Every structure is written in C-alpha cells, then in structure tokens.
Amino acid sequence: MSSVKNVIKDNYNMMLLKDYLRQKIKDAGFSGVDISKTPTGTRIALHVTRPGIVIGRKGSGIRELTDTLGSKFGLKNPQISVVEIPKPELSPNVMCTRLASHIERGTAFRRATMWTMQQIMDGGAMGVQITVSGKLRGDRSAFEKHSAGILPRAGHHADVIVAEDIAHVKTPMGLIGVRIRIARKDKFIPEFELKEKPKKEAKPIEKKELEIIPEKIDKDEISKLKEKAKTESEQIELESKLVEKIETLEDEEEKLK
C-alpha cells in the first residue's frame, strides 16, 4: 500500500474514532483525543470536562473503553489517560456538542446559538463565529452566521489561534449542521498587538442589523448551574431553562401586536 493510501486510511480511522468517542463519552464532555504510537503500545490521551465519568467506578469505564479501542479500532495495547479541560467554553468540540444537544431537544436554534455565543465570550474568548445550516425554519435549506469579538479569517496566526469543530444533529425537518470557530487570547502571537478602536456615538439600530436581542442573565445563576450539573446531559437540561429567557426580534414583534 502506498504512503498516500496509508495517510488516507489513518485519517479515516481517526475520524471514525472521534465520532465514536463523541457519542460514547458524551456525558463526560469529550473535547479531543491525542494518539501517539510507542514501542510498547499506543498512548491515548482523552481531553474531557468530567474525567470521573470516563474513569468510572474503580476504573471500570477505562477498562471497558480500552477493550473496545483495541478490538474495534485495532489499536495495539492501548494505554488511556484522561486530561481535564480547564475551560470547556473555549473548546469548540464541547460547545458544538452542547449547541447540537440544545437543538436536538427542540430549543429554537437562534436562542441556542445566542446562548452558546454568550458562554464562549464570557469564558474569555477573543472572538467566535457560529454557523448553523440546514432546514432551519422551512422546507428549503438555509444557513445563518453569527459572530462576536475579533476572529482572524486568514493567515498563519489565524491557523494558530483559531480552533473549530463541526457537529450534526438530526431533527424532524432533517439534518442540521453546526460549525463553531473560536479564537483564544492565550494563543495570540506576541508579534501582533490588539488595539482598541475609539468608541463612536451609537447609531439607531435598524431591524435588519439586529436579529437577536439577548436578555442579560445573572452570572451567579450560571455558575450555580454548572456546579449542580454532574454530567453534560444534566447541564444541557438545566441550561434549557435559561436559554428560554433569551428573546429574539420575533418575540418583540409578538409583544407589539
């Protein structure tokens, strides 16, 4: 087999492995996996938000996952380690999964998008862009992009500081795709400098310029929610009550009627 075919095969197997882990340890907040081959076997580092769920009681979860990765994906003597993510809000993998879960539960995609964007920016991101595409509100496919902060679009430094992920969710209308791109301040290249633009006088906002009006939610309420949730599923369920507080222009129009 040629080297090109080997690369394609390895990338395909990696894609299947990530899809499997995203579903298998969904409640643990799967963010990513690092795989390195050694003379004694294969080292696998799982990056998650809740390591205890992956490890399981007395290591039962790790043993089950080790056997599965060895038999199903053909990894030689897999050695799994679990790494906790310090800031889940800055991981596009985690936030993609959360946004997809909100949409799957029936939450309006604009409310879910605005909530996710607010959580990412409050987590300390330099910028974020969320794209939702598919049959959003009718029989015809469409897409919407929502951005906040500063997000480099091209160049070497954009490749360094911007991370992205894509997730798909099945709805009664069809398949909806979610793409999140996050720019992190801690990865900003020192040779570049961020300069704040002078503040300009506020202009009257037209209806076309603003599509979503977020209601300010108490940060203490959000922090208590995160402490109360033991799994990702519980956090999504608790968050859904706060997401409903976010208002769109459609809600404002209904009040004015």
C-alpha positions in Angstrom: 0.0 0.0 0.0 1.4 3.4 -1.0 2.1 6.1 1.5 -0.8 8.2 0.3 -3.2 5.4 0.9 -1.8 4.9 4.4 -2.3 8.6 5.2 -5.9 8.4 3.9 -6.6 5.3 5.9 -5.2 6.7 9.1 -7.2 9.9 8.8 -10.4 8.0 8.1 -9.8 5.7 11.1 -9.1 8.8 13.2 -12.4 10.3 12.1 -14.3 7.2 13.0 -12.6 7.1 16.4 -13.5 10.7 17.2 -17.1 10.1 16.2 -17.3 7.0 18.4 -15.7 8.8 21.4 -18.0 11.8 20.9 -21.0 9.5 21.4 -19.5 7.1 23.9 -18.3 9.6 26.4 -20.8 12.4 25.6 -21.8 12.9 29.2 -18.1 13.4 30.1 -17.8 16.4 27.7 -15.4 15.0 25.1 -13.2 17.6 23.6 -10.5 15.8 21.7 -8.0 12.9 21.6 -4.2 12.7 21.1 -2.8 9.4 19.9 0.9 8.5 19.8 2.5 5.2 19.0 5.3 3.8 21.2 7.3 0.6 21.1 5.1 -0.9 23.9 1.7 0.1 22.5 -0.5 3.1 21.8 -0.9 6.1 24.1 -4.3 7.7 24.0 -5.0 11.0 25.9 -8.7 11.9 26.2 -9.5 15.5 26.9 -12.8 15.8 28.7 -14.6 18.2 31.1 -15.6 15.5 33.6 -12.8 12.8 34.0 -14.7 10.9 36.7 -17.3 9.8 34.2 -14.7 8.3 31.8 -12.8 6.6 34.6 -15.9 5.0 36.1 -16.2 3.3 39.4 -12.9 1.6 40.4 -11.7 2.1 36.8 -14.5 0.1 35.1 -15.0 2.8 32.4 -11.4 2.9 31.4 -11.1 -0.9 31.2 -14.2 -1.1 29.0 -13.0 1.7 26.8 -9.6 0.1 26.5 -11.0 -3.2 25.3 -13.3 -1.5 22.8 -10.5 0.6 21.3 -8.3 -2.5 21.0 -10.9 -4.8 19.4 -12.9 -2.4 17.3 -10.3 0.0 16.1 -7.3 -2.3 16.1 -5.1 -0.2 18.4 -2.1 -2.1 19.7 -2.1 -2.3 23.5 -4.0 1.0 24.1 -2.9 2.9 27.2 -5.6 5.6 28.1 -5.0 8.7 30.1 -7.7 11.3 31.0 -7.0 15.0 30.9 -9.4 17.5 32.4 -10.1 20.7 30.3 -9.7 23.9 32.4 -12.1 26.0 30.3 -14.8 24.0 28.4 -16.2 27.2 27.0 -13.1 27.7 24.9 -13.3 24.2 23.3 -15.2 24.2 20.0 -15.7 20.4 20.3 -17.5 20.8 23.6 -19.6 23.8 22.6 -20.6 22.2 19.3 -21.9 19.2 21.2 -23.8 21.4 23.6 -25.3 23.5 20.9 -26.3 20.4 18.9 -27.9 18.9 22.1 -30.0 22.1 22.7 -31.3 22.0 19.1 -32.0 18.3 19.4 -34.1 19.0 22.5 -36.3 21.3 20.4 -34.8 24.7 21.5 -35.0 27.4 18.9 -31.7 27.4 17.0 -31.3 31.2 17.4 -31.8 31.2 21.1 -29.4 28.2 21.4 -26.8 30.0 19.2 -27.0 33.2 21.2 -26.7 31.4 24.5 -23.6 29.4 23.2 -22.0 32.6 21.9 -22.5 34.4 25.2 -21.0 31.5 27.1 -17.9 31.4 24.9 -17.3 35.1 25.1 -17.8 35.1 28.9 -15.3 32.3 29.1 -12.6 34.6 27.8 -12.5 34.1 24.1 -11.1 36.7 21.8 -13.8 36.0 19.1 -16.3 33.4 18.0 -18.2 32.6 14.8 -21.2 30.2 14.8 -22.7 28.9 11.6 -25.9 26.9 11.6 -27.1 25.3 8.3 -29.8 23.0 7.1 -33.6 23.1 7.1 -33.9 25.7 9.9 -37.4 27.0 9.6 -38.9 25.7 6.3 -38.6 23.1 3.6 -35.7 25.0 1.9 -32.2 24.7 3.3 -30.6 27.9 4.6 -27.7 29.0 6.8 -27.0 31.7 9.4 -23.8 33.1 10.7 -23.4 34.9 14.0 -20.1 36.5 15.1 -18.8 38.3 18.2 -15.4 39.7 19.1 -12.3 39.5 16.9 -11.8 36.4 14.8 -8.9 36.3 12.3 -10.1 34.8 9.0 -6.8 34.1 7.1 -3.0 34.0 7.6 -0.6 32.0 9.7 -1.7 33.5 13.0 -5.3 32.6 12.2 -4.3 28.9 11.9 -2.5 29.2 15.3 -5.1 30.9 17.5 -8.4 29.8 15.8 -9.8 26.3 16.5 -13.0 24.9 15.0 -15.3 21.9 15.1 -18.4 20.7 13.2 -21.3 18.7 14.6 -24.5 17.4 13.1 -27.9 16.9 14.7 -31.0 15.0 13.4 -34.3 16.9 13.7 -37.8 16.1 12.3 -37.1 18.6 9.5 -33.8 17.0 8.5 -30.1 17.1 9.3 -28.7 20.4 10.7 -25.0 21.2 10.8 -23.3 23.3 13.4 -19.8 24.9 13.0 -18.1 26.8 15.7 -14.8 28.8 15.3 -13.1 30.2 18.5 -10.1 32.5 18.7 -8.3 32.2 22.0 -6.4 35.1 23.6 -3.8 32.8 25.3 -2.6 31.6 21.9 -2.2 35.1 20.4 1.1 35.6 18.7 3.2 38.3 20.6 4.4 40.0 17.4 0.8 41.2 16.8 -0.9 43.8 19.0 -4.5 44.2 19.7 -5.6 47.9 19.6 -9.0 49.1 20.7 -10.8 51.3 18.3 -12.1 54.7 19.6 -15.7 54.5 20.7 -18.2 56.1 18.3 -21.5 57.5 19.0 -24.3 54.9 19.0 -26.4 54.9 15.9 -30.1 53.9 15.8 -30.3 50.2 15.2 -32.4 49.2 12.3 -34.4 45.9 12.2 -32.1 44.4 9.6 -28.9 45.0 11.6 -30.0 43.1 14.7 -31.7 39.7 14.7 -31.3 38.6 18.2 -31.8 40.5 21.4 -30.2 38.7 24.4 -31.5 39.2 27.9 -28.8 39.6 30.5 -28.6 36.5 32.7 -27.1 36.6 36.1 -23.6 35.0 36.0 -24.0 33.7 39.6 -27.0 31.8 38.4 -25.0 30.2 35.6 -22.1 29.3 37.9 -24.5 27.6 40.4 -26.0 25.7 37.4 -22.5 24.4 36.4 -21.7 23.3 40.0 -25.1 21.5 40.3 -24.7 19.5 37.0 -22.9 16.2 37.3 -23.0 15.3 33.6 -23.2 17.1 30.3 -26.8 15.9 29.8 -27.8 17.3 33.2 -26.2 20.6 32.3 -28.0 20.8 29.0 -31.3 20.1 30.8 -30.6 22.9 33.4 -29.4 25.3 30.7 -32.5 24.9 28.7 -34.5 26.9 31.3 -32.1 29.8 31.0 -32.0 29.7 27.2 -35.7 30.3 27.1 -35.0 33.8 28.7 -33.2 34.9 25.5 -35.5 36.9 23.3 -35.5 37.3 19.5 -37.0 40.0 17.4 -39.8 37.7 16.6 -40.8 37.7 20.3 -40.6 41.5 20.3 -42.9 41.7 17.3 -45.4 39.5 19.0 -45.5 41.8 22.1 -46.1 44.8 19.9 -49.1 43.3 18.2 
